[in-house]
Each structure stands twice: as C-alpha cells, then as structure tokens.
Amino acid sequence: MAQIPEELLASFLEILPQLLLIANESSSVEYEILQRFDETEMTTDALESLGNIRQRVSDRYSQLTNAMLRIASIQPRATSDSLTIISDRIVSMQNAIPAFSRSIEEIKNDWGLS
C-alpha cells in the first residue's frame, strides 16, 4: 500500500461516518414526511431537497473512497498531486457537511418533525 500520511488517513476515516449520518438523516426525514403527509404538491420540494442531499453525499462518499482505494494501490508511493486532490476533497466535504445538516434541520422544522 502506498504511504498515506496519517493526518490524511485520519481525516478520511473521520469524514466517512459523518457522510453516512447525513445520508441516513435525510432518508429518515424523507420517510417521516412520506408517512405523515404523503407525497403531495406541498411535500414535493422537501422530498426533492432531501433526495438531492442524499445523492450529493452518496456521490461524494463514493468518489472519496474510490480515490483512496486508487491511491492505496499506487506503489511504492502516492504522488503529492494525488494526496493533494484527496486532501482538497476532504476539506470540501468538511465544509459542506454543516450546510447539509442545516438544510435537513430546516426541513424538519418546516414540517414540525423532531
């Protein structure tokens, strides 16, 4: 396995569960809206927003894990460019997580969900 700096590996391992939690939360809220209010013209925007959040998080999760697997396969060392790309993606995701969480919370508040 290529040498991946410990700090980068730690950031990678820290962000994955956060992304999973956001995907889970968006699915949970979407399910709750569907159960309580059905799919109507009124709920369409919220359901669409939640689906978009889940898809964006899923895409980012897949991109990041695939990139890390490719880097791990590089022998004997990963290039600094590859490590920089991964680091930049992690930072981008870390910056996006609060916005995703806020969007989910706003939808929950709009629909009176706890």
C-alpha positions as semicolon CSV with decimal commas, in nm:
position;residue;x (nm);y (nm);z (nm)
1;M;0,000;0,000;0,000
2;A;0,119;0,347;-0,080
3;Q;0,219;0,559;0,212
4;I;-0,074;0,781;0,302
5;P;0,008;1,046;0,561
6;E;-0,153;0,965;0,896
7;E;-0,326;1,303;0,915
8;L;-0,489;1,249;0,575
9;L;-0,595;0,896;0,667
10;A;-0,740;1,020;0,997
11;S;-0,938;1,292;0,817
12;F;-1,065;1,036;0,567
13;L;-1,175;0,798;0,841
14;E;-1,337;1,082;1,035
15;I;-1,547;1,216;0,749
16;L;-1,692;0,885;0,627
17;P;-1,923;0,829;0,926
18;Q;-2,033;1,194;0,910
19;L;-2,137;1,149;0,548
20;L;-2,320;0,827;0,634
21;L;-2,507;1,002;0,914
22;I;-2,622;1,278;0,681
23;A;-2,739;1,024;0,421
24;N;-2,923;0,836;0,694
25;E;-3,080;1,151;0,839
26;S;-3,202;1,271;0,501
27;S;-3,357;0,929;0,433
28;S;-3,515;0,922;0,777
29;V;-3,671;1,267;0,739
30;E;-3,790;1,183;0,389
31;Y;-3,954;0,866;0,519
32;E;-4,118;1,053;0,806
33;I;-4,261;1,317;0,572
34;L;-4,396;1,048;0,342
35;Q;-4,552;0,860;0,633
36;R;-4,715;1,165;0,787
37;F;-4,807;1,375;0,484
38;D;-4,777;1,152;0,176
39;E;-4,631;1,276;-0,147
40;T;-4,824;1,586;-0,240
41;E;-4,760;1,916;-0,412
42;M;-4,682;2,060;-0,070
43;T;-4,423;1,796;0,019
44;T;-4,256;1,770;-0,323
45;D;-3,995;2,040;-0,262
46;A;-3,889;1,900;0,074
47;L;-3,872;1,544;-0,057
48;E;-3,673;1,656;-0,358
49;S;-3,430;1,852;-0,141
50;L;-3,376;1,557;0,088
51;G;-3,320;1,327;-0,210
52;N;-3,069;1,573;-0,355
53;I;-2,880;1,593;-0,026
54;R;-2,864;1,215;-0,002
55;Q;-2,747;1,184;-0,364
56;R;-2,478;1,450;-0,326
57;V;-2,348;1,290;-0,007
58;S;-2,356;0,947;-0,167
59;D;-2,168;1,070;-0,472
60;R;-1,903;1,238;-0,259
61;Y;-1,868;0,931;-0,038
62;S;-1,817;0,709;-0,344
63;Q;-1,573;0,949;-0,508
64;L;-1,365;0,978;-0,194
65;T;-1,350;0,607;-0,116
66;N;-1,270;0,521;-0,478
67;A;-0,993;0,779;-0,490
68;M;-0,844;0,650;-0,164
69;L;-0,852;0,293;-0,297
70;R;-0,671;0,405;-0,613
71;I;-0,410;0,587;-0,406
72;A;-0,364;0,283;-0,184
73;S;-0,291;0,077;-0,496
74;I;-0,016;0,309;-0,618
75;Q;0,324;0,163;-0,549
76;P;0,559;0,241;-0,390
77;R;0,434;0,592;-0,311
78;A;0,135;0,806;-0,388
79;T;0,215;1,122;-0,576
80;S;0,186;1,452;-0,396
81;D;-0,073;1,560;-0,655
82;S;-0,293;1,260;-0,570
83;L;-0,266;1,331;-0,199
84;T;-0,345;1,699;-0,256
85;I;-0,656;1,610;-0,455
86;I;-0,779;1,382;-0,175
87;S;-0,699;1,642;0,088
88;D;-0,887;1,908;-0,107
89;R;-1,189;1,678;-0,148
90;I;-1,194;1,606;0,224
91;V;-1,179;1,976;0,309
92;S;-1,455;2,048;0,059
93;M;-1,673;1,781;0,218
94;Q;-1,595;1,901;0,569
95;N;-1,712;2,246;0,462
96;A;-2,031;2,109;0,301
97;I;-2,142;1,894;0,596
98;P;-2,276;2,184;0,808
99;A;-2,480;2,311;0,512
100;F;-2,630;1,967;0,454
101;S;-2,714;1,936;0,822
102;R;-2,872;2,283;0,831
103;S;-3,084;2,205;0,526
104;I;-3,213;1,887;0,686
105;E;-3,288;2,071;1,012
106;E;-3,474;2,345;0,826
107;I;-3,690;2,088;0,651
108;K;-3,759;1,916;0,983
109;N;-3,859;2,248;1,138
110;D;-4,076;2,342;0,839
111;W;-4,269;2,016;0,875
112;G;-4,281;2,009;1,255
113;L;-4,063;1,699;1,285
114;S;-3,843;1,638;1,585
